Amino acid sequence: MLRAAFSAVAGLFKRSDRTGPVDTVLLAVAVALLGFGVVMVYSASAYEGTVVFRDAQYFLKRQAVYAGLGVVVMLLVSRIDYRRLQPFTRPILIFCFVLMILSITGLGHSGGGATRWLRLGPVNIQPSEVAKLGLILWLAYSLGKKRDKVKRFTYGFVPHLVVAGLFTVLCLRQPDFGGAVVLLTLTAGLMFVAGVRWVWFVPIGIVGGVLGFMAVRFAQYRWERIQAWQDMIHHRHDLAYQPFQSVLGFGSGDLTGLGLGKGYQVLYLPEAHNDFISSIIGEELGYLGIVLLLGCYVLLVSRGVRAALAAKDEYGSYIAFGISLFVSVQALWNVAVAMSIMPTKGLTLPLVSYGGSSLLVNCAAMGILLNISREALVQKNTRVAEAGPLPEVSALVMSDANFGGEAPAPSLAAEAS
């Protein structure tokens, strides 16, 4: 069994016809965001690293290692033909489900009042981040296989909603409300693109909205957080402390910012290098810095959609669209929370925020997207006539031979022939 598993994994890296160049713009933007994230994590965490770990470069070193591993993962995955991932979609989904179960059954590592991590030695794995990519792969495989049958309610709508619902419930048990919303958004987006009838989303959306409201209203800490977000001035010293300080960071950045490493909110904003790193970017690089950052995400997502439209099969198209939706939703949500446009909810800024598991998952997703952007190079037979004029060959044809004596000299006509 192990031998079969190893051979199956080794088969992923066998040579395929998808050996064309990757989308260089997509690769450049992804690597640029990784490098920018390393710089901003250092700027946002130097003070906390000094106070807590007596090392100003503590978070910088770890983020640099994660980013380096992320580039390696991205390049390796980009060499794997995405079509070969189809047999692994269900095992990956089951693996993600097991990780989610383990995180809520006493094995999860607590942080910030939630058990969202699994500790494996020095590494913390966030199962919900892995589940997002696993769900995208499974949905793409299932929707692509069913094709026209997705228009049937019991065949194309219910099974995908049930699987997404299971993962959503597990996210809420951690609790991770933001992760649950992202999973449902990815599922709805992919089903809509695949052709599932939109009228089915209306009643399910109403029911989901009511259940979501109940999950907020009848959870005391969530409801208090909503109330504090609506009145941050009176709650700026308790529940609204983090979003209030984040807004101050954006406000003090003005147009061009205070300068890299010169921000003040790193002294007051908890977890500034993680969920609220966009606030530090706004303070130190200003409005222009945030606009350029969002422009990079728009460019990255647009190249992902371009790869989805150019894909030769539904499987690749759905994967590319799902990854693009995943990046866009998390980036917009993170910045909106940091600007207090939305209530506080822990979602990282893709490829920029501090974190090992989220960074590696994002890089793996970028690798898959890069492979989908590759063109399949088809070996064509080259006609000899297309290779150019043939070299001139002079031939001497002997039309007559006299073995008894001296051979006569060839005639001019023979030479010409």
Residue pairs with C-beta under 8 A, 6 or more apart in sequence:
8 87
8 88
11 84
12 80
12 81
12 84
12 85
13 79
13 80
16 81
16 84
17 376
17 377
17 378
18 81
18 371
18 374
18 375
18 376
18 377
19 374
19 376
19 377
20 374
20 375
20 376
20 377
21 374
21 375
22 78
22 370
22 371
22 373
22 374
23 303
23 306
23 307
23 370
23 373
25 299
25 303
26 300
26 303
26 304
26 307
26 366
26 369
26 370
26 373
27 370
29 296
29 299
29 300
29 303
30 74
30 300
30 351
30 363
30 366
31 71
32 296
33 296
33 300
33 350
33 351
33 352
34 67
34 70
34 71
34 351
34 359
34 363
35 67
36 293
36 352
37 63
37 67
37 277
37 349
37 351
37 352
37 353
37 354
37 359
38 60
38 63
38 64
38 67
39 260
40 273
40 277
40 280
40 281
40 352
41 59
41 60
41 63
41 273
41 277
41 352
41 353
41 354
42 57
42 59
42 60
42 63
43 260
43 261
43 263
43 266
43 280
43 284
44 263
44 266
44 272
44 273
44 277
44 280
45 58
45 59
45 60
45 266
45 272
45 273
45 354
46 56
46 57
46 59
46 60
46 261
46 266
47 56
47 266
47 267
48 59
48 266
48 272
48 273
49 55
49 56
49 57
49 58
49 59
49 60
50 56
52 58
59 273
59 354
62 354
62 356
63 354
63 359
66 355
66 356
66 359
66 360
67 359
69 360
69 363
70 351
70 359
70 360
70 362
70 363
71 363
73 360
73 363
73 364
73 367
74 363
74 364
74 366
74 367
74 370
75 367
76 367
77 363
77 364
77 367
77 368
77 370
77 371
78 367
78 368
78 370
78 371
78 374
79 371
80 367
80 368
80 371
81 371
82 315
82 316
82 319
82 368
82 371
82 372
83 313
83 315
83 316
85 137
85 368
86 141
86 315
88 137
89 137
89 138
89 140
89 141
89 142
90 138
92 134
92 137
92 138
93 134
93 135
93 137
93 138
93 163
95 130
95 134
96 127
96 130
96 131
96 134
96 135
96 167
97 131
97 166
97 167
97 170
99 118
99 125
99 127
99 130
99 131
100 127
100 128
100 131
100 167
100 170
100 171
101 170
102 108
102 118
102 127
103 115
103 116
103 117
103 118
103 127
103 170
103 174
104 115
104 170
104 173
104 174
107 118
108 115
108 116
108 117
108 118
108 174
109 115
109 116
109 117
109 118
109 119
109 124
111 117
112 346
113 221
114 174
114 175
114 176
114 346
115 174
116 126
116 127
116 128
116 174
116 176
116 179
117 124
117 125
117 126
117 127
117 357
118 124
118 125
118 126
118 127
119 125
123 356
123 357
124 356
124 357
125 357
126 355
126 357
126 358
128 171
128 174
128 176
128 179
128 183
129 179
129 357
129 358
129 361
130 357
130 361
131 167
131 171
131 179
131 183
132 179
132 182
132 183
132 186
132 326
132 361
133 323
133 326
133 361
133 364
133 365
135 163
135 164
135 167
135 183
135 186
135 187
136 186
136 190
136 319
136 322
136 323
136 326
136 365
137 319
138 163
139 160
139 186
139 187
139 190
139 191
139 318
139 322
140 190
140 314
140 315
140 316
140 318
140 319
140 322
141 315
142 159
142 160
143 150
143 156
143 160
143 190
143 191
143 194
143 314
143 318
144 194
144 313
144 314
144 315
144 317
144 318
146 155
146 156
147 314
148 195
149 155
149 156
150 156
150 157
150 191
150 194
150 195
150 196
151 195
151 196
151 197
153 197
153 200
156 191
156 194
156 195
156 196
157 191
157 196
157 197
157 200
160 187
160 191
161 187
161 191
161 204
164 183
164 184
164 186
164 187
167 180
167 183
168 180
168 183
168 184
171 177
171 179
171 180
171 183
172 180
172 215
175 219
176 346
177 215
177 216
177 222
177 345
178 333
178 345
178 346
178 347
179 347
181 212
181 345
182 326
182 329
182 330
182 333
182 347
184 208
185 325
185 329
186 322
186 325
186 326
186 329
188 201
189 321
189 322
189 325
190 318
190 321
190 322
190 325
192 198
192 201
193 318
193 321
194 314
194 318
215 222
216 222
216 223
216 226
217 223
224 239
225 239
225 343
225 344
226 343
227 235
227 239
228 235
228 238
228 239
228 240
229 240
229 243
229 340
229 343
229 344
231 240
232 240
232 243
232 244
232 247
232 340
233 244
235 241
235 244
236 244
242 269
242 270
242 271
242 276
242 344
243 337
243 338
243 340
243 344
244 340
245 265
245 268
245 269
245 279
246 265
246 269
246 276
246 279
246 338
246 339
246 340
247 279
247 339
247 340
248 265
249 263
249 264
249 265
249 269
249 279
249 280
249 282
249 283
250 279
250 282
250 283
250 290
250 338
250 339
252 258
252 263
252 264
252 265
252 283
253 263
253 282
253 283
253 284
253 285
253 286
253 287
253 289
254 286
254 287
255 286
255 287
255 288
256 285
256 286
256 287
256 288
256 289
257 282
257 283
257 284
257 285
257 286
257 288
257 289
258 264
258 283
258 284
258 286
259 284
260 284
260 285
261 284
262 284
263 280
263 283
263 284
264 283
265 272
265 279
265 280
265 283
266 272
266 280
269 276
269 279
269 280
270 276
272 279
272 280
273 280
273 353
273 354
274 348
274 353
274 354
274 355
275 334
275 337
275 338
275 346
275 347
275 348
275 349
275 353
276 337
276 338
277 349
277 352
277 353
277 354
278 290
278 293
278 334
278 335
278 338
278 339
278 349
279 338
281 289
281 290
281 293
282 289
282 290
282 338
285 292
290 335
293 352
294 331
294 335
297 327
297 328
297 331
297 350
300 327
301 324
301 327
301 328
303 373
304 320
304 321
304 323
304 324
304 327
304 369
305 320
305 321
305 324
306 373
307 316
307 320
307 369
307 372
307 373
308 316
308 317
308 318
308 319
308 320
308 321
308 324
308 372
309 317
310 373
311 317
311 320
311 372
312 376
316 372
319 368
319 369
319 372
320 369
320 372
320 373
323 365
323 366
323 368
323 369
324 369
326 350
326 365
327 350
327 362
327 365
330 347
330 348
330 349
330 350
331 349
331 350
333 342
333 345
333 347
334 347
334 348
334 349
334 353
335 349
336 342
337 343
337 344
337 345
337 347
348 355
348 358
350 358
350 362
351 359
351 362
351 363
351 366
353 359
396 410
396 414
396 415
397 410
397 414
397 415
397 417
398 410
398 414
399 410
399 411
399 414
400 408
401 407
402 408
